């Protein structure tokens, strides 16, 4: 009786209702703590560069699940309680943790495996916390022409790696967002980029935000790992709110110095950098922010 009365009041517009939240990871609708099972990898040793992470969640309303792989955060779709995605493995130990949350609590599963593969010098992972939007990852790599003038960077001459150009001339690889047999789903990502032999020079890691009509903002999370699996390993996480439709935002600059050394600069969070960084990074960022199509494209 009371429920029917409240429903009638709301339907008549006499009681304000709240809009569904536009951002933030949704919580599963179940009231029993979800059971998470990792069916792959099985643990032990592996020799493959790519690692299949898949499993199940007892609460089929949980979507997405949160994966942590060696501290890097990924959001993976789990329709019908199943998730599956390939990830670049790290040399040495890989700790994979899958987490699912609903009204009853948080369920978790973890597995550790060891990969006998060469180290990965440069890896970038981008996710967002909003469904139904595109938070595209764009990488701008150094070229022979991008740093011809000492101490400066010509952003228009950088190689552009993204969803339409997935393999750069120097060997950088962009992984399309394939999950459960489906490509390019809008929403959480993750978007991945790996370079197993990055040339020296300055790289830009950027995002281009394309919201849907009812989504105003999202929170992007970028995880950058340099020289993964070595004593020189360096990791940085960047959180960035995005609101401007169709604008490219530089989230981080990377300066690969060689010999296991590299620097990370996050605009808006770190002090303005000096040498060996180019003196015109701010101007270069504006060049890239004019459009996601900036940089030297390649391929078909």
C-alpha positions in Angstrom: 0.0 0.0 0.0 2.8 2.5 1.0 4.9 1.6 -2.1 1.9 2.1 -4.4 1.2 5.5 -2.8 4.8 6.6 -3.1 4.9 5.5 -6.8 1.8 7.6 -7.5 3.3 10.6 -5.8 6.5 10.3 -7.9 4.5 9.7 -11.1 2.5 12.9 -10.5 5.7 14.9 -10.2 5.1 15.9 -6.6 8.3 14.4 -5.2 11.7 15.1 -6.8 13.7 12.1 -8.1 17.5 12.0 -8.5 19.0 11.3 -11.9 21.1 8.2 -12.3 24.7 9.1 -11.8 26.6 9.8 -15.0 30.0 8.6 -13.7 31.5 6.4 -11.1 31.7 2.6 -11.4 28.3 1.0 -11.0 27.7 -1.4 -8.2 26.1 -4.8 -8.9 22.5 -5.2 -7.8 23.0 -8.4 -5.8 23.0 -8.4 -2.0 25.2 -11.5 -1.5 28.9 -10.8 -1.8 30.0 -11.8 -5.3 32.2 -14.8 -5.8 35.0 -14.1 -8.3 36.8 -16.9 -10.1 39.9 -16.5 -12.2 40.1 -19.4 -14.8 43.1 -17.9 -16.6 46.0 -17.6 -16.2 46.4 -20.7 -14.1 49.6 -19.6 -12.4 53.0 -21.1 -12.7 55.3 -20.2 -15.6 54.6 -18.9 -19.0 56.6 -17.9 -22.1 53.9 -15.9 -24.1 54.1 -12.2 -24.4 50.3 -11.9 -24.2 48.4 -13.2 -21.2 44.8 -14.2 -21.3 42.9 -13.0 -18.2 39.4 -14.4 -17.9 37.0 -15.6 -15.3 33.5 -15.4 -13.9 31.4 -13.4 -11.3 28.5 -15.1 -9.5 26.5 -11.8 -9.6 25.8 -11.4 -13.3 24.7 -7.7 -12.7 28.3 -6.7 -12.0 29.7 -4.9 -15.0 32.6 -4.1 -15.2 35.0 -5.9 -13.0 38.2 -4.2 -11.8 41.5 -5.9 -12.6 44.9 -5.0 -11.1 47.9 -6.4 -12.9 51.1 -5.5 -11.1 49.4 -2.4 -9.7 48.0 -1.1 -13.0 44.3 -0.7 -13.0 42.0 -2.1 -15.7 38.3 -2.1 -16.1 37.0 -5.1 -18.0 33.4 -5.7 -19.2 31.7 -8.7 -17.6 28.3 -9.2 -19.3 26.5 -12.2 -18.0 29.1 -12.7 -15.3 32.0 -13.5 -17.7 35.1 -11.5 -18.5 37.9 -12.2 -20.9 40.8 -10.1 -22.4 44.4 -10.4 -23.5 47.0 -8.3 -21.8 50.7 -7.8 -22.4 52.6 -9.8 -19.8 55.4 -8.4 -17.7 58.8 -10.0 -17.5 59.0 -11.9 -14.2 56.2 -11.9 -11.7 52.6 -11.0 -12.7 50.1 -10.6 -9.9 46.5 -10.5 -11.3 43.7 -9.5 -9.0 40.0 -9.4 -10.1 37.5 -7.5 -7.9 33.7 -7.3 -8.1 31.4 -5.2 -5.9 27.7 -5.2 -5.2 25.4 -4.2 -2.3 26.5 -7.3 -0.3 30.2 -6.5 -0.4 33.4 -6.9 -2.5 34.6 -10.2 -3.9 38.1 -10.9 -5.0 40.3 -13.5 -6.6 44.1 -13.4 -7.2 46.6 -15.5 -9.1 50.4 -15.1 -9.6 52.3 -16.3 -12.7 55.8 -15.8 -13.9 56.7 -14.9 -17.5 60.0 -15.8 -19.1 60.0 -13.0 -21.6 62.1 -9.8 -22.3 61.2 -6.8 -20.1 58.7 -4.2 -21.4 60.3 -0.7 -21.4 57.1 1.4 -22.0 53.5 0.6 -21.3 50.4 2.9 -21.0 46.9 1.9 -19.9 43.9 4.3 -20.0 40.5 3.7 -18.4 37.6 5.9 -17.5 34.8 5.6 -15.0 31.9 6.3 -17.2 29.9 4.0 -19.5 28.7 5.0 -23.0 31.6 7.4 -23.8 34.9 7.2 -25.7 38.0 8.2 -23.8 40.4 7.4 -26.6 44.1 6.9 -26.0 46.5 8.7 -28.3 50.3 8.2 -28.3 52.7 10.6 -30.0 56.2 9.1 -30.6 59.5 10.8 -31.4 60.7 10.7 -34.9 64.0 11.8 -36.6 62.2 15.1 -37.6 60.4 15.9 -34.3 63.6 16.9 -32.4 65.9 18.2 -35.1 66.3 21.6 -33.3 68.2 21.0 -30.0 66.1 21.8 -26.9 62.8 22.0 -28.8 60.0 19.7 -29.9 58.1 19.8 -33.2 54.8 18.2 -32.3 53.6 18.2 -35.9 56.4 15.8 -36.8 55.7 13.2 -34.1 54.3 9.8 -35.1 50.7 9.3 -34.0 49.6 5.9 -32.6 45.9 5.3 -31.9 42.9 3.2 -32.8 43.3 3.9 -36.6 47.1 3.5 -36.7 47.9 0.7 -34.4 51.5 0.0 -35.3 54.2 2.7 -35.4 57.3 2.7 -37.7 59.5 2.3 -34.6 57.6 -0.6 -33.2 55.0 0.9 -30.9 51.7 -1.2 -30.7 48.2 0.0 -29.8 45.9 -2.8 -28.7 42.3 -2.4 -29.8 39.7 -2.8 -27.1 38.7 -6.3 -27.7 36.7 -8.0 -24.9 34.6 -11.2 -25.1 34.9 -11.2 -28.9 33.7 -7.6 -29.3 35.8 -4.6 -30.5 35.7 -1.0 -29.6 33.1 -0.9 -26.9 32.4 2.7 -25.6 32.9 3.1 -21.9 35.5 2.0 -19.5 38.3 0.8 -21.8 41.0 -0.3 -21.2 43.1 1.1 -24.0 46.6 -0.3 -24.2 49.9 0.8 -25.7 53.2 -1.0 -25.5 56.6 -0.3 -27.0 59.2 -3.1 -26.5 62.2 -1.1 -27.9 61.3 2.6 -27.6 63.7 4.9 -29.3 65.2 7.8 -27.3 63.2 11.0 -27.3 60.0 12.7 -26.0 56.6 10.9 -26.1 53.2 12.4 -25.4 50.4 10.3 -23.9 47.0 12.0 -24.5 43.3 11.3 -24.5 40.5 12.5 -26.7 37.1 12.6 -25.0 33.9 11.9 -26.9 30.9 11.9 -24.5 27.4 10.8 -25.4 24.5 13.2 -25.1 23.6 12.5 -21.5 27.2 12.3 -20.1 28.9 15.5 -19.1 32.2 14.5 -17.5 34.3 11.4 -16.8 37.4 10.7 -14.7 40.2 9.2 -16.8 42.9 7.1 -15.2 46.3 6.7 -16.9 48.8 4.1 -15.7 52.3 4.4 -17.2 55.0 1.9 -16.5 58.6 2.3 -17.7 61.2 -0.5 -17.8 58.7 -3.0 -16.3 60.3 -6.1 -14.9 63.7 -4.5 -14.3 65.4 -2.8 -11.3 64.8 0.6 -13.1 61.0 0.1 -13.1 59.1 3.4 -12.8 55.3 3.6 -12.4 53.0 6.6 -12.4 49.2 6.9 -12.1 47.4 10.0 -13.4 43.8 10.9 -12.7 42.2 13.6 -15.0 38.6 14.8 -15.1 37.5 15.3 -18.7 34.6 17.5 -19.9 35.5 19.2 -23.2 34.0 17.4 -26.2 36.4 16.3 -28.8 39.5 17.9 -27.4 42.9 16.2 -27.0 44.4 16.5 -23.5 48.1 15.6 -22.9 48.1 13.5 -19.7 51.8 12.8 -19.5 55.1 13.4 -21.2 57.7 10.7 -21.3 61.4 11.3 -22.0 63.2 8.1 -22.9 66.9 8.7 -22.2 68.2 5.2 -22.9 70.3 2.8 -20.8 67.3 2.0 -18.6 66.6 5.7 -17.8 63.5 7.7 -18.5 61.6 10.7 -17.0 57.8 11.4 -16.6 56.3 14.8 -16.5 52.6 15.3 -15.7 51.3 18.8 -16.7 49.3 20.5 -14.0 50.7 18.2 -11.3 54.5 18.4 -11.5 56.7 21.6 -11.4 57.6 23.0 -14.8 60.5 20.9 -16.1 63.9 22.1 -17.1 66.6 20.4 -19.1 66.8 17.8 -20.6 63.1 18.4 -21.4 62.3 20.6 -24.5 61.8 24.2 -23.6 58.5 24.4 -25.6 56.4 21.6 -24.1 53.5 23.9 -23.4 53.4 25.1 -27.0 53.8 21.5 -28.2 50.8 20.4 -26.1 48.7 23.1 -27.6 49.7 21.8 -31.1 48.4 18.4 -30.1 45.3 19.7 -28.4 44.0 21.2 -31.6 42.8 17.8 -32.7 43.3 14.2 -32.1 44.5 13.9 -35.7 47.7 15.9 -35.1 51.1 14.3 -35.6 52.6 12.3 -38.4 50.1 9.7 -39.4 51.2 6.5 -41.1 49.6 3.4 -42.6 46.3 3.1 -44.3 
